[in-house]
Amino acid sequence: LAMGVVPASASAATAVAARFSYRGLGVGSRVKPGGVSSPNQVLRARRLSSSSAGCFFASAASSSSDKSICVDVAVLGGGAAGLTAAYFAAKSGAKVVVYERTKETGKKILMSGGARCNVLPVSARVEDFVTESTPRLMKNVLASWNVERCYAWLVDDVGLALGIEHVSKKYFPLSNSSREVRDKLLQACLAAGVTVRYETSVTSLRRVEDANDPGNPQWGLRVTDAPEEQARMVVMAMGGLSFPAVGTDGTGYAIAKRDLGHVLKEPYPALVPLTGNHPGGERLPGLSVDVQLECANVDAGDASTGAGDNQTTTKKKKPKPKKAKATREGFLFTHRGFSGPSVLDLSHNLVRPLARANASGSQEKDTAIESGSSGNSQNSPSLVVNWSGDTRDVWQTRLTENPGKTLVVTRVRESLPSRLADALLLESEIDASTKIADLRKDHRARLLDVLTKYVIQVDGHQGYRKAEVTGGGVSLDDIDTKSMESKLSPNVFFCGEVCDVFGRIGGFNFLWAWTSGRLAGISAAKKALGRE
């Protein structure tokens, strides 16, 4: 066994992985076949610290007669935020155990950035993030650390060699290996004294009051196929619902709602590819183009920038619709519809209303956006694209000056990829043989609309299985953002994707994970050790 890495129990190979539905709070199970460990694999229990009188940690198997496990800080979830919380809690002097329900930590780290792992953006603003909680609370968390200090931690303490990709303004490991990022972060945790327990699924929490210290409870951790264990502090870092293939199943939401009394912002797939028909009925998969994209008919409290995103207001007057713009380049046609940074960054404006209207429905698979709740409805959010970024006046000049015998399609192809130019002419109902000199005024006006303010025909999205992150989650309004501690359940801290925050494409979600994880880990350790 690697130092600090301990299996959950002698029967870990046959453990039943509990699966919770966040909405129904029901329990399902699936049994993983495997053998039973021999007695030689059972490690003896050891005391965690002199301050843990009568409180033991069984590092492998436990019988029903064993005393409850008790640690300073239990981190539920071994993703980017959870490992960061564990590292900083351990460096602060706490005894830390990470409970990871799968066979390995950091699976989403391994998938990120096309397996290259864009660990940080070069710079960040609060407007790069989205929340439905009070925006200043998100700003408080982000202000607790900055990109420069986070970069220094990744380089000096974690041991990564990072470089800037100037085109995308992201930091990547020079190795271009997401596995190196995960492995070095895990190694840093183990070196700090963190214990990681794999295939150990915590399914619920139970408040354990201390008669001598009311209001300062410990927490009972109900672990699948094992006795209940106890922790002084719990860090909730169980992620959201995106990419269920890596083990995310919404258990963190279930625990937060059922066991901790939190009211959730309805989760929904965010940074998710959209489905729909391509212009002109053509199929353009694989075609990528730099565009200007905006989301029209977005309520003032629903824009995609963090500073103005979903601000709670007591005014009765309904805010006027406004536009959320994607300042990023990159629009990709897919076999199913649309993706790329510009589409993903704005997708939540279309998906979130659907999730609110269909809260009881599944968002795991492709989900249709019904008429009246999509970008195709006059008063609903819609994605509007300027294919070249050039103004209508610029295109007007192109389609009128020096006509000669030049074809309209030739003039359009000068500024756009040929396949896209042909599709846009089909969408405008203009024959490919039409000359500039013969283009009728009404046809030119229609083409100008298609070129500069085309409404993307979105009919659905690809659900959690393709979503980069989960929107919604535990509201920051119920969290003390100076420490990330729950206001409703003392000694429980939140970080990462389980919180009602996500960032746009480009390393911003890692920045949230590193920042919120650090704050939660340090705060939990200080409280566990009486150093508040």
C-alpha positions as CSV (number, residue, x, y, z in Angstrom):
1,L,0.0,0.0,0.0
2,A,1.2,3.5,-0.8
3,M,1.9,5.6,2.2
4,G,-1.3,7.3,3.4
5,V,-3.5,5.4,1.0
6,V,-5.8,2.9,2.8
7,P,-8.6,0.8,1.4
8,A,-12.0,1.3,3.1
9,S,-12.3,-2.2,4.6
10,A,-11.3,-5.9,4.1
11,S,-14.4,-6.3,2.0
12,A,-13.8,-3.1,0.0
13,A,-13.8,-5.2,-3.2
14,T,-17.3,-6.3,-2.5
15,A,-18.6,-2.9,-1.3
16,V,-22.0,-1.8,-2.4
17,A,-21.8,1.7,-3.9
18,A,-24.9,3.6,-2.8
19,R,-26.4,5.9,-5.5
20,F,-28.6,8.7,-4.3
21,S,-31.0,10.7,-6.4
22,Y,-30.7,14.3,-5.4
23,R,-34.3,15.0,-6.4
24,G,-36.1,12.0,-5.0
25,L,-33.5,11.4,-2.2
26,G,-34.1,7.7,-2.9
27,V,-31.5,5.0,-2.6
28,G,-30.4,2.5,-5.3
29,S,-27.5,0.2,-5.3
30,R,-25.2,-1.8,-7.5
31,V,-22.9,-4.6,-6.4
32,K,-19.4,-4.7,-7.6
33,P,-18.2,-8.3,-7.9
34,G,-14.8,-9.2,-6.4
35,G,-13.0,-11.3,-3.9
36,V,-12.7,-10.9,-0.1
37,S,-9.5,-9.7,1.4
38,S,-7.5,-12.1,3.6
39,P,-6.9,-11.4,7.3
40,N,-3.3,-10.4,6.4
41,Q,-4.7,-7.4,4.7
42,V,-6.5,-6.1,7.8
43,L,-4.5,-3.3,9.4
44,R,-4.7,-2.6,13.1
45,A,-6.5,0.5,14.4
46,R,-4.3,3.3,15.5
47,R,-4.9,6.4,17.5
48,L,-4.9,9.6,15.4
49,S,-3.7,12.0,18.0
50,S,-3.3,12.5,21.8
51,S,-6.3,14.8,21.7
52,S,-8.5,12.0,20.3
53,A,-9.1,10.1,23.6
54,G,-11.4,7.2,22.9
55,C,-11.5,8.1,19.3
56,F,-9.9,5.6,16.9
57,F,-9.2,5.3,13.2
58,A,-9.5,1.8,11.7
59,S,-7.3,2.0,8.6
60,A,-8.6,-1.1,6.9
61,A,-11.3,-3.4,8.2
62,S,-13.6,-2.9,11.2
63,S,-15.8,-5.3,13.0
64,S,-19.1,-4.4,14.7
65,S,-17.3,-4.1,18.0
66,D,-14.8,-1.5,16.8
67,K,-15.1,2.0,18.1
68,S,-16.1,4.7,15.7
69,I,-13.5,6.2,13.5
70,C,-12.8,9.8,14.4
71,V,-10.7,12.3,12.5
72,D,-10.1,16.0,12.6
73,V,-11.2,16.7,9.0
74,A,-13.1,14.3,6.7
75,V,-13.1,15.5,3.1
76,L,-15.9,13.9,1.1
77,G,-14.7,13.7,-2.5
78,G,-11.2,13.4,-4.0
79,G,-11.6,15.8,-6.9
80,A,-9.7,19.1,-7.5
81,A,-11.5,20.9,-4.7
82,G,-11.4,18.0,-2.3
83,L,-7.7,17.3,-2.7
84,T,-6.9,21.0,-2.3
85,A,-9.0,21.2,0.9
86,A,-7.3,18.1,2.2
87,Y,-3.8,19.5,1.4
88,F,-4.3,22.8,3.2
89,A,-6.1,21.2,6.2
90,A,-3.2,18.8,6.6
91,K,-0.6,21.6,6.2
92,S,-2.5,23.4,9.0
93,G,-1.8,20.5,11.3
94,A,-5.1,18.5,11.1
95,K,-5.4,14.8,10.7
96,V,-7.2,14.5,7.4
97,V,-8.9,11.6,5.6
98,V,-10.3,11.9,2.0
99,Y,-13.2,9.6,1.3
100,E,-13.3,8.8,-2.5
101,R,-16.1,6.6,-3.8
102,T,-14.2,5.4,-6.9
103,K,-10.9,3.7,-7.5
104,E,-8.9,6.9,-8.1
105,T,-9.0,10.5,-7.3
106,G,-9.2,13.4,-9.7
107,K,-11.0,11.7,-12.6
108,K,-12.3,15.1,-13.9
109,I,-8.8,16.5,-13.7
110,L,-7.7,13.7,-16.1
111,M,-10.3,14.7,-18.6
112,S,-9.9,18.4,-18.6
113,G,-8.4,20.5,-21.4
114,G,-8.4,17.6,-23.8
115,A,-6.3,15.7,-21.2
116,R,-3.8,18.6,-21.2
117,C,-5.5,20.2,-18.1
118,N,-5.7,24.0,-18.3
119,V,-5.1,24.5,-14.6
120,L,-5.6,28.3,-14.4
121,P,-6.6,31.3,-16.5
122,V,-3.9,34.0,-16.9
123,S,-6.3,36.4,-15.2
124,A,-9.8,36.4,-13.8
125,R,-12.6,38.7,-12.9
126,V,-15.8,38.1,-11.0
127,E,-17.6,38.5,-14.3
128,D,-16.1,35.2,-15.5
129,F,-18.2,33.3,-13.0
130,V,-21.9,32.5,-12.7
131,T,-24.0,32.2,-9.5
132,E,-27.6,32.6,-8.5
133,S,-26.5,33.4,-5.0
134,T,-25.7,37.0,-3.9
135,P,-22.8,37.9,-6.2
136,R,-20.7,39.7,-3.5
137,L,-20.5,36.4,-1.6
138,M,-18.9,34.7,-4.6
139,K,-16.6,37.7,-4.9
140,N,-15.6,37.3,-1.2
141,V,-14.4,33.7,-1.8
142,L,-12.5,34.6,-5.0
143,A,-10.9,37.5,-3.2
144,S,-9.4,35.1,-0.6
145,W,-6.8,34.0,-3.1
146,N,-5.8,35.3,-6.5
147,V,-4.4,33.8,-9.7
148,E,-0.8,34.8,-8.9
149,R,-0.8,33.1,-5.4
150,C,-2.6,30.1,-6.8
151,Y,0.0,29.8,-9.6
152,A,2.8,30.0,-7.0
153,W,1.2,27.2,-5.0
154,L,0.9,25.0,-8.0
155,V,4.5,25.6,-9.0
156,D,6.3,25.8,-5.7
157,D,4.3,23.4,-3.5
158,V,2.6,21.0,-5.9
159,G,5.7,20.9,-8.1
160,L,4.2,21.6,-11.5
161,A,6.1,23.3,-14.4
162,L,3.5,25.6,-16.0
163,G,3.5,27.5,-19.3
164,I,1.1,30.0,-20.9
165,E,-0.8,29.3,-24.0
166,H,-1.1,32.9,-25.2
167,V,-3.8,32.3,-27.7
168,S,-6.3,31.0,-25.2
169,K,-4.8,32.8,-22.2
170,K,-4.5,29.7,-20.1
171,Y,-1.9,28.0,-18.0
172,F,-1.0,24.4,-18.9
173,P,1.6,22.0,-17.5
174,L,4.6,22.0,-19.8
175,S,4.2,18.2,-20.0
176,N,0.7,18.7,-21.5
177,S,-0.4,15.9,-19.2
178,S,-3.4,16.1,-17.0
179,R,-2.2,12.9,-15.3
180,E,0.8,14.8,-14.1
181,V,-1.4,17.4,-12.5
182,R,-3.5,14.8,-10.7
183,D,-0.6,12.7,-9.6
184,K,1.5,15.6,-8.2
185,L,-1.5,17.1,-6.4
186,L,-2.2,13.7,-4.8
187,Q,1.5,13.2,-4.0
188,A,1.6,16.6,-2.3
189,C,-1.4,15.6,-0.2
190,L,0.2,12.3,0.9
191,A,3.4,14.1,1.7
192,A,1.4,16.4,3.9
193,G,0.0,13.4,5.8
194,V,-3.4,13.1,4.1
195,T,-4.9,9.6,4.1
196,V,-7.0,8.6,1.0
197,R,-9.6,5.9,1.2
198,Y,-10.7,4.6,-2.2
199,E,-14.0,2.9,-3.0
200,T,-15.4,4.4,0.2
201,S,-18.8,5.9,-0.3
202,V,-20.2,8.2,2.4
203,T,-24.0,8.2,1.8
204,S,-25.3,10.4,4.7
205,L,-24.2,12.4,7.7
206,R,-25.6,12.3,11.2
207,R,-25.2,15.1,13.7
208,V,-23.6,13.9,17.0
209,E,-24.1,16.4,19.8
210,D,-21.6,16.8,22.6
211,A,-23.5,17.4,25.9
212,N,-20.4,19.3,27.2
213,D,-20.2,21.5,24.2
214,P,-23.7,22.2,22.7
215,G,-23.7,23.7,19.3
216,N,-20.3,22.2,18.4
217,P,-21.3,18.8,17.1
218,Q,-19.2,16.1,15.6
219,W,-20.6,14.3,12.5
220,G,-21.3,10.6,12.0
221,L,-20.4,9.4,8.5
222,R,-22.5,6.6,7.3
223,V,-20.2,4.6,5.0
224,T,-21.4,1.9,2.6
225,D,-20.7,-1.6,3.9
226,A,-18.8,-0.4,7.0
227,P,-19.6,0.9,10.5
228,E,-20.4,4.6,11.1
229,E,-17.3,6.8,11.5
230,Q,-17.0,10.2,13.1
231,A,-15.2,13.4,12.2
232,R,-14.9,16.7,14.0
233,M,-15.2,18.6,10.7
234,V,-16.6,17.6,7.4
235,V,-15.7,19.2,4.0
236,M,-18.3,18.6,1.3
237,A,-16.4,18.3,-2.0
238,M,-18.5,15.7,-3.7
239,G,-18.9,17.6,-7.0
240,G,-22.1,17.9,-9.0
241,L,-23.8,15.8,-11.7
242,S,-21.8,16.5,-14.8
243,F,-19.9,13.6,-16.4
244,P,-21.6,10.8,-14.4
245,A,-19.2,8.3,-16.0
246,V,-16.5,9.5,-13.6
247,G,-18.6,8.8,-10.5
248,T,-20.5,12.1,-9.9
249,D,-24.1,11.2,-9.0
250,G,-25.4,14.2,-6.9
251,T,-24.9,12.5,-3.5
252,G,-23.5,15.8,-2.2
253,Y,-26.7,17.5,-3.1
254,A,-28.7,14.8,-1.3
255,I,-26.7,15.1,1.8
256,A,-26.8,18.9,1.8
257,K,-30.6,18.9,1.4
258,R,-31.6,16.0,3.6
259,D,-29.0,15.9,6.3
260,L,-27.8,19.5,6.5
261,G,-31.0,21.4,5.9
262,H,-29.8,23.4,2.8
263,V,-32.1,24.6,0.1
264,L,-30.6,24.1,-3.3
265,K,-30.5,26.2,-6.4
266,E,-32.0,23.7,-8.8
267,P,-29.0,22.0,-10.5
268,Y,-28.8,22.0,-14.3
269,P,-26.2,21.1,-17.0
270,A,-23.9,24.0,-17.6
271,L,-21.1,24.6,-20.2
272,V,-23.0,22.0,-22.3
273,P,-23.2,21.4,-26.1
274,L,-26.5,22.3,-27.7
275,T,-28.4,20.4,-30.3
276,G,-30.2,21.7,-33.4
277,N,-30.2,22.1,-37.1
278,H,-27.3,23.8,-39.0
279,P,-28.0,26.8,-41.3
280,G,-29.6,26.0,-44.6
281,G,-30.4,22.4,-43.5
282,E,-26.8,21.5,-44.3
283,R,-24.6,19.4,-42.0
284,L,-21.4,21.1,-41.1
285,P,-19.8,18.8,-38.4
286,G,-16.2,19.7,-37.6
287,L,-16.4,23.2,-39.0
288,S,-15.0,25.8,-36.5
289,V,-15.3,29.5,-37.0
290,D,-14.5,32.6,-34.9
291,V,-17.7,34.5,-34.3
292,Q,-19.4,37.1,-32.1
293,L,-22.2,35.3,-30.2
294,E,-24.7,36.8,-27.8
295,C,-27.8,35.6,-25.9
296,A,-30.7,37.8,-26.4
297,N,-33.8,38.1,-24.3
298,V,-32.0,37.3,-21.1
299,D,-33.6,38.7,-17.9
300,A,-31.6,41.4,-16.2
301,G,-31.2,39.0,-13.3
302,D,-30.2,36.1,-15.5
303,A,-27.2,37.3,-17.5
304,S,-24.1,35.1,-17.9
305,T,-21.7,37.4,-16.1
306,G,-21.1,36.8,-12.4
307,A,-21.4,40.4,-11.3
308,G,-25.0,40.7,-12.5
309,D,-26.0,37.0,-12.6
310,N,-29.3,36.2,-11.0
311,Q,-29.2,38.9,-8.3
312,T,-32.0,38.6,-5.8
313,T,-34.1,41.7,-5.8
314,T,-37.0,42.9,-3.7
315,K,-38.3,45.2,-6.4
316,K,-41.7,44.2,-7.8
317,K,-40.9,45.7,-11.2
318,K,-39.7,43.1,-13.6
319,P,-36.2,43.9,-14.9
320,K,-35.9,44.6,-18.6
321,P,-34.4,41.9,-20.8
322,K,-30.8,42.4,-21.8
323,K,-28.1,40.6,-23.8
324,A,-25.4,38.4,-22.5
325,K,-22.4,38.3,-24.8
326,A,-19.7,35.8,-25.4
327,T,-16.5,37.8,-25.9
328,R,-14.7,34.5,-26.5
329,E,-14.0,33.2,-30.0
330,G,-14.7,29.6,-31.1
331,F,-17.9,28.3,-32.5
332,L,-17.9,24.6,-33.4
333,F,-20.5,22.7,-35.5
334,T,-21.0,19.2,-34.2
335,H,-22.8,16.1,-35.5
336,R,-25.6,16.9,-33.1
337,G,-25.6,20.7,-33.2
338,F,-23.3,23.3,-31.7
339,S,-20.3,23.5,-29.2
340,G,-17.1,25.4,-28.8
341,P,-16.2,28.0,-26.1
342,S,-18.6,30.7,-27.2
343,V,-21.5,28.3,-27.2
344,L,-20.6,26.6,-24.0
345,D,-20.1,29.9,-22.2
346,L,-23.7,31.0,-23.0
347,S,-25.5,27.6,-22.9
348,H,-26.8,28.0,-19.4
349,N,-29.0,30.9,-20.4
350,L,-31.0,28.5,-22.5
351,V,-30.7,25.4,-20.3
352,R,-31.4,26.9,-16.9
353,P,-35.0,27.9,-17.7
354,L,-35.7,24.4,-19.0
355,A,-34.3,22.9,-15.8
356,R,-36.5,25.2,-13.7
357,A,-39.6,24.3,-15.7
358,N,-38.8,20.6,-15.7
359,A,-37.2,20.1,-12.2
360,S,-38.4,16.6,-11.8
361,G,-37.1,15.4,-15.2
362,S,-33.8,13.8,-16.0
363,Q,-31.0,15.9,-17.4
364,E,-28.6,13.0,-17.9
365,K,-29.4,12.4,-21.6
366,D,-30.1,14.6,-24.5
367,T,-33.0,16.9,-23.5
368,A,-35.3,18.7,-25.9
369,I,-36.1,22.4,-25.4
370,E,-39.9,22.6,-26.0
371,S,-41.5,25.4,-27.9
372,G,-42.0,28.4,-25.6
373,S,-39.0,27.5,-23.4
374,S,-36.2,27.8,-26.0
375,G,-34.3,30.2,-28.1
376,N,-37.0,29.8,-30.8
377,S,-39.7,31.6,-28.8
378,Q,-39.9,35.3,-29.3
379,N,-39.7,36.1,-25.6
380,S,-37.3,33.3,-24.6
381,P,-33.5,33.4,-24.5
382,S,-31.9,32.9,-28.0
383,L,-28.4,32.7,-29.3
384,V,-27.7,35.2,-32.0
385,V,-24.5,35.0,-34.0
386,N,-22.5,37.3,-36.2
387,W,-20.6,34.9,-38.3
388,S,-17.6,37.1,-39.2
389,G,-17.8,39.7,-36.5
390,D,-18.1,42.4,-39.2
391,T,-20.8,45.0,-39.0
392,R,-23.9,45.1,-41.2
393,D,-22.5,48.2,-42.9
394,V,-19.3,46.4,-43.8
395,W,-21.3,43.5,-45.4
396,Q,-23.6,46.0,-47.1
397,T,-20.5,47.4,-48.9
398,R,-19.2,44.0,-49.8
399,L,-22.5,43.0,-51.3
400,T,-22.9,46.2,-53.4
401,E,-19.5,47.6,-54.5
402,N,-17.7,46.6,-57.7
403,P,-20.4,44.2,-58.7
404,G,-19.3,43.3,-62.2
405,K,-19.8,39.6,-62.8
406,T,-18.9,38.5,-59.3
407,L,-21.1,36.0,-57.7
408,V,-22.7,36.6,-54.3
409,V,-21.3,33.3,-53.0
410,T,-17.8,34.3,-54.1
411,R,-18.0,37.5,-52.1
412,V,-19.2,35.7,-49.0
413,R,-16.5,33.1,-49.3
414,E,-13.9,35.7,-49.1
415,S,-14.8,36.3,-45.4
416,L,-16.1,32.9,-44.3
417,P,-15.3,29.2,-44.8
418,S,-16.8,27.9,-48.1
419,R,-19.0,25.3,-46.5
420,L,-20.5,27.9,-44.2
421,A,-20.9,30.5,-46.9
422,D,-22.8,28.0,-49.1
423,A,-25.1,27.1,-46.2
424,L,-25.8,30.7,-45.3
425,L,-26.9,31.4,-49.0
426,L,-29.2,28.4,-48.8
427,E,-30.6,29.7,-45.5
428,S,-31.2,33.1,-47.3
429,E,-32.8,31.3,-50.2
430,I,-30.3,32.8,-52.7
431,D,-29.2,30.7,-55.6
432,A,-25.4,30.1,-55.8
433,S,-25.4,31.4,-59.3
434,T,-26.7,34.8,-58.4
435,K,-24.4,37.7,-59.2
436,I,-23.8,40.7,-57.0
437,A,-25.3,42.9,-59.8
438,D,-28.5,40.8,-59.9
439,L,-29.1,40.6,-56.1
440,R,-32.5,42.0,-55.2
441,K,-32.7,44.5,-52.4
442,D,-35.0,42.3,-50.3
443,H,-32.8,39.3,-50.8
444,R,-29.7,41.3,-49.8
445,A,-31.5,42.5,-46.6
446,R,-32.3,38.9,-45.8
447,L,-28.7,37.8,-46.4
448,L,-27.4,40.6,-44.2
449,D,-29.6,39.4,-41.4
450,V,-28.3,35.9,-41.8
451,L,-24.7,37.1,-41.8
452,T,-24.9,39.4,-38.9
453,K,-27.8,38.4,-36.6
454,Y,-28.6,34.8,-37.3
455,V,-30.7,33.1,-34.6
456,I,-29.2,29.7,-33.9
457,Q,-31.9,26.9,-34.2
458,V,-31.5,25.3,-30.8
459,D,-33.8,22.4,-30.0
460,G,-32.1,20.9,-27.0
461,H,-28.9,20.1,-25.1
462,Q,-26.8,17.0,-24.4
463,G,-27.3,16.8,-20.7
464,Y,-25.0,16.0,-17.8
465,R,-23.1,13.4,-19.7
466,K,-21.6,16.1,-21.9
467,A,-21.8,19.1,-19.6
468,E,-18.4,20.4,-18.3
469,V,-19.9,21.4,-15.0
470,T,-23.1,21.6,-13.0
471,G,-24.9,24.9,-12.5
472,G,-26.9,25.6,-9.3
473,G,-26.2,23.8,-6.1
474,V,-25.7,24.8,-2.5
475,S,-26.5,28.5,-2.2
476,L,-23.7,30.7,-1.0
477,D,-26.3,32.7,1.0
478,D,-26.3,29.7,3.4
479,I,-22.5,29.6,3.7
480,D,-20.2,31.8,5.7
481,T,-18.0,32.8,2.7
482,K,-15.2,33.9,5.1
483,S,-14.7,30.3,5.9
484,M,-17.0,28.2,3.6
485,E,-18.7,26.8,6.7
486,S,-22.4,26.1,6.6
487,K,-24.6,28.6,8.4
488,L,-27.2,25.8,9.1
489,S,-25.0,22.9,10.2
490,P,-21.9,23.8,12.3
491,N,-18.6,22.2,11.4
492,V,-19.6,21.4,7.8
493,F,-17.7,23.2,5.0
494,F,-18.4,23.4,1.3
495,C,-16.2,23.8,-1.7
496,G,-16.0,23.1,-5.5
497,E,-18.8,22.2,-7.8
498,V,-21.3,21.3,-5.1
499,C,-21.6,25.1,-4.5
500,D,-23.7,27.4,-6.6
501,V,-20.8,28.7,-8.7
502,F,-19.3,27.9,-12.0
503,G,-16.9,29.6,-14.3
504,R,-16.6,29.9,-18.1
505,I,-14.4,27.8,-20.2
506,G,-10.7,28.4,-19.8
507,G,-9.5,27.2,-16.3
508,F,-11.9,29.3,-14.3
509,N,-13.6,26.2,-12.7
510,F,-10.2,25.0,-11.6
511,L,-9.6,28.5,-10.1
512,W,-12.9,28.1,-8.1
513,A,-11.9,24.6,-7.0
514,W,-8.4,25.6,-5.8
515,T,-9.7,28.8,-4.1
516,S,-12.8,27.4,-2.4
517,G,-11.0,24.2,-1.5
518,R,-8.1,26.1,0.1
519,L,-10.4,28.3,2.1
520,A,-12.6,25.4,3.3
521,G,-9.5,23.2,4.2
522,I,-7.8,25.9,6.2
523,S,-11.0,26.9,8.0
524,A,-11.9,23.4,8.9
525,A,-8.5,22.6,10.3
526,K,-8.3,25.8,12.4
527,K,-11.7,25.0,13.9
528,A,-10.9,21.4,14.5
529,L,-7.7,22.4,16.3
530,G,-9.3,25.2,18.3
531,R,-7.3,28.0,16.4
532,E,-10.2,30.1,15.2
